[in-house]
Amino acid sequence: MKLILLSGGSGSRLWPLSNDSRAKQFLKVLKNEETGEFESMVQRVFRQVTSVLSWEDVIVATNTAQIDMLHSQIGRDIPIVVEPERRDTFPAIALACSYLYSVLGMKEDEVVAVVSVDAYVEQQFYARVAELEKLVHTTSAEMALLGVEPTYPSSKYGYLIPDNHVGYMEVGKFIEKPSEQEAAQLIEQGAFWNSGVFSFSLKLIINQFREKNLPTNYEELLANFSRLPKKSFDFEVVEHLSHIVALPYQGYWKDLGTWNTLTEEMHQPILGNGSLSEDSENTHVINELDLPIKVLGVSNAVVAVSADGILVSDKPASSRMKDMLTEGLFSRPMYEERRWGWYRVLDITKCEGREVLTKRLHIHAGKNLSYQYHHYREETWTIISGQAIFIQDGKKVHVRSGDVLQIPIGSKHAMYAETDVEFIEVQIGSPLVEEDIVRLTYDWKETLGLMNF
């Protein structure tokens, strides 16, 4: 079995910590009980999945904005299939299947499972996912799902209704997000929550390509990605199938899509520089800045602070965050994790008709910035701490705390961190956009080879 991890979306309901490049699944707010360290949803899911399946059997489907974050959090060894644009779950799954078929050489009768990275579950959940492979083969079903035994009548989830239940379920129909009253009636009738896990033989999707006159080759499909229907996998595929089976799952399962649900799984009420008064009950503070946050007499609330903004919300009301996101937000992320470290935007201003942007960057020891140049901006770097090798226009120098580096427009430059390095970068020019980077090499050894060092 090959497993596709779906890592898309922006997680806008978890603003201000989440943005287009750092979606909710990348927030390190969950504690790993074995190590005591904080981890993200994607790190937790990847750790759980690879305890059941080999990491070689896992691929990730994502978008361009999340590539660096994935490399930073789960490494560079896992194949990543990148959607050229966001077009819902059917195109994402279809592109990943074409990669499995034409690049990795999977046979049409081999089984694929699709799992989202933002489910909060117990370890046994993924052991149950692995059992779907046998279920597909033994029942000759078009698709196998995982049905979660409901613990309460929720209006947030879809439900699957079994026709019969003999070790596995023959799925009769689906009900999408009923009212709580309807959900209670469905549960009485033996309905299960639909976990959003899909398992099927690869030929199911290959046949979809043939019916839609789409290429099965990955590179060709990538070039024709805009032709794929911009629809969910449920709507485009699942609803049209006649033979669907499911396994029941009785363990813990939760969608951590809002601050209300996420804070329920946090092991401590304060992350970062903050404090709560004794009468502030069931309130959480998540602070990524150095400024102290003090909360007095406010209960059942979440206070989230990042370089992108500040959220103060009643916990149940936090689910409405998405409705406010068009009102006065920055047009660019103010914090991003990259394959080499992270950066935080400190200030954005305009001076004498030109834009000025100030960042603080951290490069992890042993990592490097690509060999690159810019068309529209000049930069000044002031090294705060650490030691590094800096290359500029074919010259190599060692830099350390206190050094100031001038990088004119068009100047080719790169940096390798011998220790953890932090520096302040001041960009001056117009327009100041992340896309104004022409990368000549990514790998440091390749950069040195280009310089004949």
Secondary structure per residue as TSV (DSSP state, phi and psi in degrees):
chain	resnum	aa	ss	phi	psi
A	1	M	-	360.0	136.5
A	2	K	E	-104.8	142.5
A	3	L	E	-117.4	127.0
A	4	I	E	-99.3	119.5
A	5	L	E	-93.0	119.5
A	6	L	E	-86.7	117.1
A	7	S	-	-126.8	80.1
A	8	G	-	-126.7	-172.8
A	9	G	S	78.9	165.0
A	10	S	-	-107.6	-8.5
A	11	G	-	59.3	43.5
A	12	S	G	-63.3	-21.7
A	13	R	G	-72.0	-11.4
A	14	L	G	-106.2	23.0
A	15	W	T	-59.3	145.2
A	16	P	T	-95.8	2.3
A	17	L	T	-76.7	-26.6
A	18	S	-	-101.3	147.7
A	19	N	-	-151.5	-169.9
A	20	D	S	-60.6	-34.1
A	21	S	S	-94.4	-28.1
A	22	R	S	-116.4	83.5
A	23	A	-	-72.6	173.9
A	24	K	G	-57.0	-32.4
A	25	Q	G	-70.3	-7.6
A	26	F	G	-102.6	-0.3
A	27	L	-	-76.9	122.9
A	28	K	-	-88.3	79.6
A	29	V	-	-125.1	-1.0
A	30	L	E	-101.8	137.1
A	31	K	E	-92.5	129.4
A	32	N	-	-77.3	113.5
A	33	E	T	-67.1	-22.8
A	34	E	T	-78.0	-41.3
A	35	T	T	-101.2	-21.0
A	36	G	-	81.1	-1.5
A	37	E	-	-90.3	157.5
A	38	F	E	-83.1	142.8
A	39	E	E	-139.4	163.7
A	40	S	-	-91.6	171.6
A	41	M	H	-60.9	-42.5
A	42	V	H	-67.3	-36.1
A	43	Q	H	-68.1	-39.7
A	44	R	H	-64.6	-48.3
A	45	V	H	-62.6	-43.8
A	46	F	H	-63.5	-39.9
A	47	R	H	-63.1	-42.2
A	48	Q	H	-70.3	-42.9
A	49	V	H	-62.5	-44.9
A	50	T	T	-77.5	-2.6
A	51	S	T	-84.5	-14.1
A	52	V	T	-107.6	-43.7
A	53	L	S	-114.3	157.3
A	54	S	-	-69.2	143.2
A	55	W	G	-60.7	-22.1
A	56	E	G	-70.5	-14.7
A	57	D	G	-97.5	10.8
A	58	V	E	-115.6	135.6
A	59	I	E	-130.2	157.0
A	60	V	E	-117.2	130.7
A	61	A	E	-103.2	123.7
A	62	T	E	-149.7	-171.1
A	63	N	E	-116.5	169.6
A	64	T	G	-56.7	-38.5
A	65	A	G	-65.4	-18.7
A	66	Q	G	-104.7	2.0
A	67	I	H	-60.8	-51.7
A	68	D	H	-61.5	-39.6
A	69	M	H	-63.8	-42.7
A	70	L	H	-63.2	-44.5
A	71	H	H	-60.1	-39.3
A	72	S	H	-67.6	-37.4
A	73	Q	H	-95.5	-30.5
A	74	I	H	-124.6	4.6
A	75	G	-	94.4	177.2
A	76	R	S	-104.3	2.5
A	77	D	S	-83.2	-22.5
A	78	I	S	-81.6	129.1
A	79	P	-	-60.1	134.2
A	80	I	E	-119.3	123.3
A	81	V	E	-98.8	120.5
A	82	V	E	-106.5	120.7
A	83	E	E	-73.6	131.7
A	84	P	S	-68.1	-21.7
A	85	E	S	-154.2	158.9
A	86	R	-	-81.3	120.8
A	87	R	-	-137.0	32.6
A	88	D	-	78.5	-176.1
A	89	T	H	-79.8	-28.3
A	90	F	H	-63.5	-50.9
A	91	P	H	-59.3	-37.7
A	92	A	H	-63.9	-45.8
A	93	I	H	-68.9	-39.3
A	94	A	H	-61.7	-43.5
A	95	L	H	-64.7	-41.3
A	96	A	H	-64.4	-38.3
A	97	C	H	-67.1	-37.4
A	98	S	H	-66.1	-32.0
A	99	Y	H	-66.6	-44.4
A	100	L	H	-61.7	-38.4
A	101	Y	H	-76.9	-51.3
A	102	S	H	-96.2	-22.6
A	103	V	T	-98.5	-47.7
A	104	L	S	-89.8	-9.2
A	105	G	-	74.2	30.4
A	106	M	-	-67.5	143.4
A	107	K	-	-78.5	158.1
A	108	E	T	-66.2	-25.6
A	109	D	T	-90.3	1.6
A	110	E	S	-79.0	153.3
A	111	V	E	-98.8	139.3
A	112	V	E	-118.1	142.1
A	113	A	E	-119.5	145.5
A	114	V	E	-122.3	126.2
A	115	V	E	-134.5	139.2
A	116	S	E	-80.7	151.6
A	117	V	T	-85.4	-4.0
A	118	D	T	-107.7	18.1
A	119	A	E	-87.7	137.2
A	120	Y	E	-103.7	108.2
A	121	V	E	-138.6	170.5
A	122	E	-	-84.3	165.0
A	123	Q	T	-56.1	-38.2
A	124	Q	H	-64.4	-19.1
A	125	F	H	-56.5	-44.9
A	126	Y	H	-77.1	-25.1
A	127	A	H	-65.0	-37.0
A	128	R	H	-68.4	-37.9
A	129	V	H	-59.5	-42.5
A	130	A	H	-62.6	-28.6
A	131	E	H	-72.0	-15.7
A	132	L	H	-65.3	-27.1
A	133	E	H	-59.0	-49.1
A	134	K	H	-64.2	-37.2
A	135	L	H	-64.2	-40.8
A	136	V	H	-60.7	-45.1
A	137	H	H	-69.8	-43.5
A	138	T	H	-75.9	-27.1
A	139	T	H	-98.6	-11.5
A	140	S	T	55.9	28.1
A	141	A	-	-73.3	154.9
A	142	E	S	-71.8	-29.4
A	143	M	E	-156.6	146.9
A	144	A	E	-121.6	138.5
A	145	L	E	-121.2	174.3
A	146	L	E	-118.4	118.2
A	147	G	E	-100.1	125.2
A	148	V	E	-92.7	128.6
A	149	E	-	-66.4	118.9
A	150	P	-	-66.8	145.0
A	151	T	S	-105.5	-13.1
A	152	Y	S	-163.2	160.5
A	153	P	-	-78.2	94.3
A	154	S	-	-95.7	140.8
A	155	S	S	-95.2	2.6
A	156	K	S	-89.3	-17.7
A	157	Y	S	-114.2	159.5
A	158	G	-	-85.1	156.6
A	159	Y	E	-123.0	144.5
A	160	L	E	-113.2	138.1
A	161	I	E	-108.9	114.8
A	162	P	E	-80.5	142.0
A	163	D	E	-77.8	-38.3
A	164	N	E	-151.2	167.3
A	165	H	E	-143.3	97.5
A	166	V	S	-129.4	69.4
A	167	G	S	87.6	-40.3
A	168	Y	S	-135.1	170.7
A	169	M	E	-113.5	138.2
A	170	E	E	-87.2	118.6
A	171	V	E	-82.0	123.4
A	172	G	E	-86.7	-48.5
A	173	K	E	-158.7	171.9
A	174	F	E	-120.5	144.1
A	175	I	E	-124.3	122.8
A	176	E	-	-97.9	116.7
A	177	K	S	45.6	67.4
A	178	P	-	-73.9	171.4
A	179	S	-	-68.4	164.8
A	180	E	H	-62.0	-36.1
A	181	Q	H	-65.5	-44.3
A	182	E	H	-65.4	-37.6
A	183	A	H	-62.6	-40.7
A	184	A	H	-61.6	-40.2
A	185	Q	H	-67.1	-39.0
A	186	L	H	-63.8	-40.8
A	187	I	H	-64.0	-39.0
A	188	E	H	-61.9	-29.4
A	189	Q	T	-85.9	1.3
A	190	G	T	93.1	20.7
A	191	A	-	-73.4	156.6
A	192	F	E	-121.4	152.4
A	193	W	E	-67.4	140.4
A	194	N	E	-85.4	113.4
A	195	S	E	-73.2	-13.5
A	196	G	E	83.1	9.8
A	197	V	E	-90.7	130.5
A	198	F	E	-118.3	140.8
A	199	S	E	-139.1	135.1
A	200	F	E	-163.2	160.4
A	201	S	E	-72.4	143.1
A	202	L	T	-58.0	-28.2
A	203	K	H	-62.6	-23.5
A	204	L	H	-58.2	-44.3
A	205	I	H	-80.6	-36.5
A	206	I	H	-60.2	-39.5
A	207	N	H	-65.7	-33.2
A	208	Q	H	-61.9	-42.1
A	209	F	H	-59.7	-44.8
A	210	R	H	-66.5	-39.8
A	211	E	H	-66.0	-33.9
A	212	K	T	-93.3	5.3
A	213	N	T	57.3	43.8
A	214	L	-	-109.0	150.3
A	215	P	-	-70.6	145.4
A	216	T	-	-88.3	-17.6
A	217	N	S	-71.2	134.2
A	218	Y	H	-59.9	-50.2
A	219	E	H	-62.9	-39.2
A	220	E	H	-68.8	-40.3
A	221	L	H	-66.7	-37.1
A	222	L	H	-59.5	-41.4
A	223	A	H	-69.4	-23.4
A	224	N	T	-109.2	24.5
A	225	F	G	-58.3	-35.4
A	226	S	G	-66.9	-14.6
A	227	R	G	-80.9	-16.4
A	228	L	S	-69.1	139.7
A	229	P	-	-59.5	131.3
A	230	K	-	-82.6	73.5
A	231	K	S	-140.6	162.8
A	232	S	-	-73.5	156.1
A	233	F	H	-63.3	-36.9
A	234	D	H	-58.7	-49.0
A	235	F	H	-70.8	-40.9
A	236	E	H	-80.1	-29.6
A	237	V	T	-122.1	-60.5
A	238	V	G	-58.8	-44.1
A	239	E	G	-65.2	-15.0
A	240	H	G	-99.8	2.1
A	241	L	-	-90.6	150.9
A	242	S	S	-107.4	-17.1
A	243	H	-	-129.9	96.2
A	244	I	E	-122.3	134.4
A	245	V	E	-120.5	168.2
A	246	A	E	-153.1	150.6
A	247	L	E	-101.1	142.7
A	248	P	E	-81.2	148.5
A	249	Y	E	-131.9	121.8
A	250	Q	-	-99.0	1.0
A	251	G	S	-86.4	-170.7
A	252	Y	-	-74.2	136.3
A	253	W	E	-152.8	133.4
A	254	K	E	-155.2	143.2
A	255	D	E	-97.3	114.9
A	256	L	-	-91.0	65.7
A	257	G	-	-96.9	-10.2
A	258	T	S	-131.8	164.3
A	259	W	H	-61.2	-33.4
A	260	N	H	-61.2	-49.0
A	261	T	H	-74.7	-34.9
A	262	L	H	-66.6	-43.7
A	263	T	H	-66.7	-22.6
A	264	E	T	-63.9	-23.5
A	265	E	T	-103.2	3.6
A	266	M	-	-84.2	136.9
A	267	H	S	-82.0	-9.7
A	268	Q	S	-146.6	150.9
A	269	P	S	-78.2	-15.3
A	270	I	E	-128.7	125.3
A	271	L	E	-120.5	120.7
A	272	G	S	97.2	-166.3
A	273	N	S	-81.1	100.1
A	274	G	E	-168.3	167.4
A	275	S	E	-152.6	154.4
A	276	L	E	-123.5	140.6
A	277	S	-	-73.2	160.0
A	278	E	T	-61.9	-28.9
A	279	D	T	-89.2	8.8
A	280	S	-	-92.8	88.2
A	281	E	T	-93.0	140.8
A	282	N	T	53.8	39.2
A	283	T	-	-114.1	140.4
A	284	H	E	-119.5	140.8
A	285	V	E	-119.0	125.7
A	286	I	E	-125.4	109.1
A	287	N	E	-125.9	116.6
A	288	E	-	-94.9	-4.3
A	289	L	S	-99.8	168.5
A	290	D	S	-80.5	-18.6
A	291	L	S	-65.1	137.5
A	292	P	-	-74.9	143.4
A	293	I	E	-114.6	124.7
A	294	K	E	-116.9	129.1
A	295	V	E	-120.7	123.0
A	296	L	-	-120.5	120.5
A	297	G	S	63.6	27.1
A	298	V	-	-115.4	117.0
A	299	S	-	-110.4	158.6
A	300	N	S	54.5	45.2
A	301	A	E	-133.2	164.3
A	302	V	E	-126.5	133.6
A	303	V	E	-120.1	111.2
A	304	A	E	-118.3	128.4
A	305	V	E	-131.1	129.1
A	306	S	E	-147.2	-180.0
A	307	A	T	-65.5	-18.7
A	308	D	T	-80.8	-20.4
A	309	G	E	157.0	-170.3
A	310	I	E	-130.7	133.3
A	311	L	E	-119.7	128.6
A	312	V	E	-125.0	116.7
A	313	S	E	-146.5	142.5
A	314	D	E	-59.8	139.4
A	315	K	T	-58.9	-51.3
A	316	P	G	-60.2	-34.7
A	317	A	G	-71.6	-16.2
A	318	S	G	-63.4	-18.9
A	319	S	G	-68.0	-14.4
A	320	R	G	-89.4	5.8
A	321	M	G	-55.5	-38.1
A	322	K	G	-60.3	-30.5
A	323	D	G	-68.4	-20.1
A	324	M	G	-101.5	-1.0
A	325	L	T	-70.8	-11.9
A	326	T	T	-88.4	-2.1
A	327	E	S	-99.0	100.5
A	328	G	S	66.0	33.4
A	329	L	-	-94.7	159.9
A	330	F	-	-64.9	149.1
A	331	S	S	-83.0	-5.8
A	332	R	S	-137.0	151.4
A	333	P	-	-63.4	140.2
A	334	M	S	-95.5	-9.2
A	335	Y	E	-145.2	135.7
A	336	E	E	-144.0	143.0
A	337	E	E	-93.1	140.0
A	338	R	E	-125.1	172.9
A	339	R	T	-62.3	-22.9
A	340	W	T	-100.4	-11.9
A	341	G	E	158.6	-127.3
A	342	W	E	-154.9	164.5
A	343	Y	E	-140.6	153.6
A	344	R	E	-130.5	130.1
A	345	V	E	-76.1	125.5
A	346	L	E	-96.3	-32.5
A	347	D	E	-162.3	143.8
A	348	I	E	-132.8	127.3
A	349	T	E	-151.3	172.1
A	350	K	E	-120.5	135.9
A	351	C	E	-139.1	119.0
A	352	E	T	53.2	43.8
A	353	G	T	81.0	-0.6
A	354	R	E	-117.2	152.8
A	355	E	E	-87.6	145.3
A	356	V	E	-128.5	123.9
A	357	L	E	-125.9	131.3
A	358	T	E	-116.4	129.2
A	359	K	E	-124.2	156.6
A	360	R	E	-114.3	124.9
A	361	L	E	-116.5	145.2
A	362	H	E	-126.7	122.9
A	363	I	E	-110.6	124.4
A	364	H	-	-69.0	146.8
A	365	A	T	-55.0	133.2
A	366	G	T	86.9	-1.6
A	367	K	-	-106.2	166.9
A	368	N	E	-145.6	153.1
A	369	L	E	-82.8	147.1
A	370	S	E	-65.3	158.7
A	371	Y	E	-78.9	116.2
A	372	Q	E	-149.1	169.9
A	373	Y	E	-150.1	169.4
A	374	H	-	-126.4	146.8
A	375	H	S	-88.0	-29.7
A	376	Y	S	-121.7	-3.4
A	377	R	E	-136.9	148.4
A	378	E	E	-103.2	156.0
A	379	E	E	-135.1	148.1
A	380	T	E	-124.4	123.2
A	381	W	E	-108.1	129.5
A	382	T	E	-116.0	115.1
A	383	I	E	-73.8	123.6
A	384	I	E	-89.9	-46.2
A	385	S	E	-154.5	158.1
A	386	G	S	93.3	177.6
A	387	Q	E	-129.1	143.1
A	388	A	E	-151.7	164.9
A	389	I	E	-105.5	127.7
A	390	F	E	-116.2	128.5
A	391	I	E	-112.9	131.7
A	392	Q	E	-142.2	117.5
A	393	D	T	50.0	46.3
A	394	G	T	87.4	-1.6
A	395	K	E	-110.6	141.5
A	396	K	E	-117.1	130.3
A	397	V	E	-137.5	155.7
A	398	H	E	-93.9	134.8
A	399	V	E	-125.7	155.7
A	400	R	E	-150.6	-176.9
A	401	S	T	-50.5	130.8
A	402	G	T	98.1	-18.6
A	403	D	-	-71.7	144.7
A	404	V	E	-120.7	128.4
A	405	L	E	-116.8	129.2
A	406	Q	E	-103.0	127.5
A	407	I	E	-126.0	98.9
A	408	P	-	-68.9	166.6
A	409	I	T	-56.6	132.5
A	410	G	T	84.8	-7.4
A	411	S	-	-75.2	129.3
A	412	K	-	-85.1	131.8
A	413	H	E	-152.3	158.4
A	414	A	E	-158.5	161.8
A	415	M	E	-143.1	139.6
A	416	Y	E	-119.5	127.1
A	417	A	E	-87.5	113.4
A	418	E	S	-75.5	-34.6
A	419	T	S	-127.4	176.2
A	420	D	-	-56.1	131.5
A	421	V	E	-125.3	136.5
A	422	E	E	-125.9	141.7
A	423	F	E	-150.6	158.7
A	424	I	E	-97.4	129.3
A	425	E	E	-114.8	125.4
A	426	V	E	-112.2	116.5
A	427	Q	E	-99.4	136.4
A	428	I	E	-131.6	126.0
A	429	G	E	160.6	-166.7
A	430	S	S	-164.6	128.6
A	431	P	S	-83.9	151.9
A	432	L	-	-97.7	98.7
A	433	V	-	-134.0	150.4
A	434	E	T	-61.7	-26.2
A	435	E	T	-72.0	-12.0
A	436	D	-	-81.4	61.2
A	437	I	-	-138.6	120.7
A	438	V	E	-103.2	108.6
A	439	R	E	-92.6	124.2
A	440	L	E	-92.3	-38.6
A	441	T	E	-145.6	154.6
A	442	Y	S	-104.0	-42.2
A	443	D	S	-81.6	138.0
A	444	W	H	-66.5	-40.3
A	445	K	H	-63.1	-36.8
A	446	E	H	-65.8	-38.3
A	447	T	H	-63.8	-45.5
A	448	L	H	-62.9	-37.7
A	449	G	H	-64.5	-37.4
A	450	L	H	-63.8	-33.0
A	451	M	H	-86.1	-6.4
A	452	N	T	60.5	33.1
A	453	F	-	-82.5	360.0
